[in-house]
Amino acid sequence: MSEGAQDGPAFYGSEVLHAREHAGVTQQQLADAIGYKVPYVSKVENGHTLGSELFAQGCDRYFGTPGYFLRLRRRISDAGHPEWFVPYVKLERQAAVIEDYSTTFLMGMLQTSAYAGAIFRASYPRESDAQITARVGARLARHSVIEREDPPRLWVIIHEAALRMIVGDIATMGGQLEHLLAEAEAPNVMIQVLTNDAGTPAAHLPFTLLTPKDGGPTVLHEETRHHARVDDSVSAVAEAQDVYNRLRADALSPQRSTALIRTILKEFSHEHRPGPHPRDMGEVELQRRNRRPVRRVRQQPRVIIRRRPRSGQQEP
């Protein structure tokens, strides 16, 4: 990842700061004008977050800079992604409908900072904290697609295995599942869970179908570790749509899906208790087998022998 990508949020924040100071307004005045809170404006100006597309559009309206902040934000956001992934990010922004099937990890648009950080740290163990932070920032910036005034319809089918796998730690997974439940409350977001007992799934690899809002044809997106494939052929898209419909039919309803997510979240909270480490269980069992049983000695009743008195004697 380039140094410019790492410095992107800082540069973007400095541009917002300069525009605000040039206009002679406070953070409070800017926040009130574009519908955000002061802490959010401060985080953007300090380079701690790139800010959403709605924030960029609000700045353009307020400062009279037609499209400048929105274009700058998108350029910086693209620089935070691998080059092969940028075409998908652009398709995501232009979509009216996004249909995603997740098998191992949740789709990036719905990930929390801690969850995304755990994935990147495991995938790129030699990268610096700054590089990991830049990757996480670029991923979280994708959430702005469903924050806009005309958000796409997001339909996500998640295999239960992806919900139960511990990414990072129990606390990270708990926060991620809570975030997922919050996202499911949005009217344009539909989440279904394909349970482990639903049988062999119609697909074992993740994929995404994107339908553009300009009425263009739906495209299929598939990716591996360092490669992505966007296929707009009629046959490939039709086959993927058929598979997605079968997955949707086999998955739980949205209501039952959120109920299952809550159940898994409770299970995580119950499991977060100290106990023997699985690797130590063999030793524990061995100790139990080698432990000599304790013999319980039953108390014998006390027997009193009374001698029969001799002839002519009285019993005492």
Stockholm file with secondary structure:
# STOCKHOLM 1.0

chainA/1-316         MSEGAQDGPAFYGSEVLHAREHAGVTQQQLADAIGYKVPYVSKVENGHTLGSELFAQGCDRYFGTPGYFLRLRRRISDAGHPEWFVPYVKLERQAAVIEDYSTTFLMGMLQTSAYAGAIFRASYPRESDAQITARVGARLARHSVIEREDPPRLWVIIHEAALRMIVGDIATMGGQLEHLLAEAEAPNVMIQVLTNDAGTPAAHLPFTLLTPKDGGPTVLHEETRHHARVDDSVSAVAEAQDVYNRLRADALSPQRSTALIRTILKEFSHEHRPGPHPRDMGEVELQRRNRRPVRRVRQQPRVIIRRRPRSGQQEP
#=GR chainA/1-316 SS CCHHHHHHHHHHHHHHHHHHHHHTCCHHHHHHHHTCCHHHHHHHHTTSCCCCHHHHHHHHHHHTCTTHHHHHHHHHHHHTSCGGGHHHHHHHHTEEEEEEEESSSCCGGGCCHHHHHHHHHHHCTTSCHHHHHHHHHHHHHGGGGGTSSSCCEEEEEEEHHHHHSCSSCHHHHHHHHHHHHHHHTSTTEEEEEECGGGCSCSCSSCEEEEEETTSCCCEEEEECSSCEEEECCHHHHHHHHHHHHHHHHHSCCHHHHHHHHHHHHHHHHHHCSCCCCGGGHHHHHHHHHHSCCCCCCCCCCCCCCCCCCCTTCCCC
#=GC SS_cons         CCHHHHHHHHHHHHHHHHHHHHHTCCHHHHHHHHTCCHHHHHHHHTTSCCCCHHHHHHHHHHHTCTTHHHHHHHHHHHHTSCGGGHHHHHHHHTEEEEEEEESSSCCGGGCCHHHHHHHHHHHCTTSCHHHHHHHHHHHHHGGGGGTSSSCCEEEEEEEHHHHHSCSSCHHHHHHHHHHHHHHHTSTTEEEEEECGGGCSCSCSSCEEEEEETTSCCCEEEEECSSCEEEECCHHHHHHHHHHHHHHHHHSCCHHHHHHHHHHHHHHHHHHCSCCCCGGGHHHHHHHHHHSCCCCCCCCCCCCCCCCCCCTTCCCC
//
